[in-house]
Amino acid sequence: MYLGVRKNAAPTWLYTAIIFLGIAIIIAHGLKLLKNRYSLVSWFHVLIVAPLVIYIGRTGPKTPDIAYNLILLEGIMAIGYHSYALYTGT
């Protein structure tokens, strides 16, 4: 969410760091898919979240606003989902 709010004002080192974060997401959720290939959460992370994070990291401060808006939306959805899961105990 930090990137979605700060947009082009984020520190430059952060763009390099999120490239590695995107790669780590692919590895972690890829390994989960080896155990359960029907995991929608893992597919969502491998196909949507990780590529967007890597794209923002590669393009740096020149990233279009739509990518920042999408990463912000993903962050808000994650907070909503995890808050609901915490509330219901699932």
Contacts in CASP RR format, 6 or more apart in sequence:
PFRMAT RR
TARGET T0000
AUTHOR 0000-0000-0000
METHOD contacts of the structure
MODEL  1
MYLGVRKNAAPTWLYTAIIFLGIAIIIAHGLKLLKNRYSLVSWFHVLIVA
PLVIYIGRTGPKTPDIAYNLILLEGIMAIGYHSYALYTGT
1 71 0 8 1.000
1 72 0 8 1.000
1 75 0 8 1.000
1 76 0 8 1.000
1 79 0 8 1.000
2 10 0 8 1.000
2 14 0 8 1.000
3 10 0 8 1.000
3 14 0 8 1.000
3 18 0 8 1.000
3 56 0 8 1.000
3 68 0 8 1.000
3 71 0 8 1.000
3 72 0 8 1.000
4 68 0 8 1.000
4 69 0 8 1.000
4 71 0 8 1.000
4 72 0 8 1.000
5 72 0 8 1.000
7 63 0 8 1.000
7 65 0 8 1.000
7 68 0 8 1.000
8 61 0 8 1.000
8 63 0 8 1.000
10 61 0 8 1.000
12 60 0 8 1.000
12 61 0 8 1.000
15 56 0 8 1.000
15 57 0 8 1.000
15 58 0 8 1.000
15 60 0 8 1.000
15 61 0 8 1.000
16 57 0 8 1.000
18 53 0 8 1.000
18 54 0 8 1.000
18 56 0 8 1.000
18 57 0 8 1.000
19 53 0 8 1.000
19 54 0 8 1.000
19 57 0 8 1.000
19 58 0 8 1.000
21 53 0 8 1.000
22 49 0 8 1.000
22 50 0 8 1.000
22 53 0 8 1.000
22 54 0 8 1.000
23 50 0 8 1.000
23 54 0 8 1.000
25 45 0 8 1.000
25 46 0 8 1.000
25 49 0 8 1.000
25 50 0 8 1.000
25 53 0 8 1.000
26 45 0 8 1.000
26 46 0 8 1.000
26 50 0 8 1.000
28 45 0 8 1.000
29 39 0 8 1.000
29 41 0 8 1.000
29 42 0 8 1.000
29 43 0 8 1.000
29 45 0 8 1.000
29 46 0 8 1.000
29 50 0 8 1.000
30 42 0 8 1.000
30 46 0 8 1.000
32 39 0 8 1.000
32 42 0 8 1.000
33 39 0 8 1.000
33 42 0 8 1.000
33 43 0 8 1.000
33 46 0 8 1.000
36 42 0 8 1.000
48 74 0 8 1.000
49 74 0 8 1.000
52 67 0 8 1.000
52 70 0 8 1.000
52 71 0 8 1.000
52 74 0 8 1.000
53 71 0 8 1.000
55 63 0 8 1.000
55 67 0 8 1.000
56 63 0 8 1.000
56 67 0 8 1.000
56 68 0 8 1.000
56 71 0 8 1.000
57 63 0 8 1.000
59 67 0 8 1.000
END
